[in-house]
Amino acid sequence: MSDKGSNPILGLGFIFSAITMALLFGITTSIFAFLTYPISVILRIIGWIKLRQYKTLYLIIGVMIIILSPIYYLGFLMMETWVNLLGIAFGPLLGMLISVWIIYSIFEAIGYFSLGKESTRLFYGALISLVGILIVVIHIPTILVSKSINILLKLYPALPFLLISSIIAAISSFKISKS
């Protein structure tokens, strides 16, 4: 795929994604995820869009992340403001934000599958993210009726799968090759 045999920008994005996931394991360290997440997103957007010359799907993934990640990120940063401004209860708003993340995460999983097929099979391993996504999806009904951010603790079982996926996607990004 790439004349250089890798997509280091995408790889760095997934490294920052792995750092973000690792930070979320600790209650005291999770605040730092608000710093690493946007770095991860920006690098992944650039990385996916850089792959557009090979397949339009990668451009679509980049655009989906451009559109959806700010909604997700700003929603969390300004949760109370959005609850008051929109008059939406906490649980439904949190459910909407997590659904936004689910959508762009599924698009990225489609990208992993495509890159696994077209470039390096290592990308297939990153599809383990689907297990983490499924864990999150299963908890959406509970999230919708929640009144506290503590409900996110129920999503912790998803983190190992998302962390492993990010690590595999990072390694795979450095091994992208022409088909």
C-alpha positions in Angstrom: 0.0 0.0 0.0 2.6 2.5 1.0 5.9 2.9 -0.8 7.6 3.3 2.6 5.9 0.2 3.9 4.3 1.9 6.8 1.9 4.6 7.9 3.8 6.1 10.9 1.2 8.8 11.5 -1.6 6.2 11.9 0.8 4.1 14.0 1.5 7.0 16.3 -2.2 7.7 16.5 -2.8 4.2 17.7 0.1 4.4 20.2 -1.6 7.5 21.7 -4.9 5.5 21.6 -3.2 2.7 23.6 -1.8 5.3 26.1 -5.4 6.7 26.4 -6.8 3.3 27.1 -4.0 2.5 29.7 -4.7 5.8 31.5 -8.4 4.9 31.7 -7.5 1.9 33.9 -6.8 4.2 36.9 -9.2 6.6 38.4 -6.5 9.1 39.2 -4.8 8.7 35.8 -8.0 8.8 33.7 -8.0 12.6 33.7 -4.9 12.5 31.6 -6.8 10.7 28.9 -8.4 14.0 28.1 -5.0 15.1 26.9 -3.9 12.0 25.0 -7.3 11.3 23.3 -7.3 14.4 21.0 -3.7 13.7 20.0 -4.7 10.2 19.2 -7.7 11.3 17.2 -5.8 14.0 15.2 -3.0 11.5 14.3 -5.5 8.8 13.3 -7.5 11.2 11.2 -4.4 12.2 9.3 -3.3 8.6 9.0 -6.6 7.3 7.7 -6.9 10.2 5.2 -3.4 9.6 4.0 -4.5 6.1 3.0 -7.3 7.5 0.8 -5.2 7.1 -2.3 -5.6 3.3 -1.9 -9.3 3.1 -1.1 -12.1 5.7 -0.6 -13.1 3.7 2.6 -10.1 5.1 4.4 -11.1 8.7 3.6 -14.6 8.0 4.8 -13.2 6.6 8.1 -11.1 9.8 8.5 -14.1 12.0 7.8 -16.3 10.0 10.3 -13.7 10.6 13.0 -13.4 14.3 12.1 -17.1 14.7 12.5 -17.9 12.4 15.4 -14.8 12.6 17.7 -15.3 16.3 18.6 -18.9 15.6 19.5 -17.8 12.8 21.8 -14.9 14.7 23.3 -16.6 18.0 23.8 -19.7 16.2 25.1 -17.6 14.7 27.9 -15.8 17.9 28.7 -19.0 20.0 28.8 -21.4 17.3 30.1 -23.1 19.6 32.6 -23.4 22.4 30.1 -25.0 20.2 27.5 -27.5 18.7 30.1 -28.5 22.3 31.1 -28.5 23.8 27.6 -30.3 20.9 25.8 -32.5 19.9 28.7 -31.5 16.3 28.2 -31.1 14.1 31.2 -27.6 12.9 32.0 -28.2 9.2 31.1 -29.6 9.8 27.6 -26.9 12.3 26.9 -24.1 9.9 28.0 -25.8 7.2 25.9 -25.7 9.4 22.9 -22.1 10.3 23.4 -21.1 6.7 23.8 -23.1 5.8 20.7 -21.1 8.4 18.7 -17.9 6.6 19.8 -19.4 3.2 18.9 -20.2 4.4 15.4 -16.7 5.7 14.6 -15.1 2.7 16.3 -17.1 0.4 14.1 -15.8 2.3 11.1 -12.3 1.9 12.3 -12.9 -1.8 12.8 -14.0 -2.0 9.1 -10.7 -0.3 8.3 -8.8 -2.9 10.2 -10.5 -5.6 8.3 -9.8 -3.9 5.0 -6.2 -3.4 5.8 -5.9 -7.0 7.0 -7.1 -8.1 3.7 -5.2 -5.7 1.5 -1.9 -5.1 3.4 -0.9 -6.9 6.5 -2.8 -9.7 8.2 -1.7 -8.3 11.6 -4.6 -5.8 11.3 -7.0 -8.7 11.7 -5.9 -8.9 15.3 -7.0 -5.3 15.9 -10.6 -6.5 15.3 -10.5 -7.6 19.0 -11.8 -4.1 19.5 -15.2 -5.5 18.5 -15.3 -7.4 21.7 -14.8 -4.2 23.7 -17.4 -2.4 21.5 -19.9 -5.2 22.2 -19.3 -4.9 25.9 -20.1 -1.1 25.7 -23.2 -1.8 23.5 -24.5 -4.3 26.1 -24.4 -1.6 28.8 -26.2 1.1 26.7 -29.6 0.4 28.3 -28.1 0.8 31.8 -26.3 4.0 30.8 -29.5 5.5 29.4 -31.1 5.5 32.8 -28.0 6.4 34.8 -27.7 9.6 36.8 -24.0 9.4 37.6 -20.7 9.3 35.7 -19.8 6.3 37.9 -21.8 4.2 35.5 -18.7 4.2 33.2 -17.1 1.8 35.7 -19.3 -0.9 34.1 -17.4 -0.3 30.9 -14.0 -1.2 32.4 -14.2 -4.8 31.1 -14.0 -3.3 27.6 -10.7 -1.6 28.2 -8.3 -4.5 27.8 -9.8 -5.4 24.4 -9.5 -1.8 23.3 -6.0 -1.5 24.6 -4.8 -4.7 22.9 -6.6 -3.5 19.7 -4.8 -0.2 19.8 -1.4 -1.9 20.3 -2.0 -4.3 17.4 -3.2 -1.5 15.1 -0.1 0.6 16.0 2.2 -2.3 15.2 0.3 -3.1 12.0 0.4 0.5 10.8 4.1 0.4 10.8 4.0 -2.7 8.6 1.5 -1.6 6.0 2.8 -2.7 2.6 1.8 -2.5 -1.0 -0.4 -5.4 -2.1 
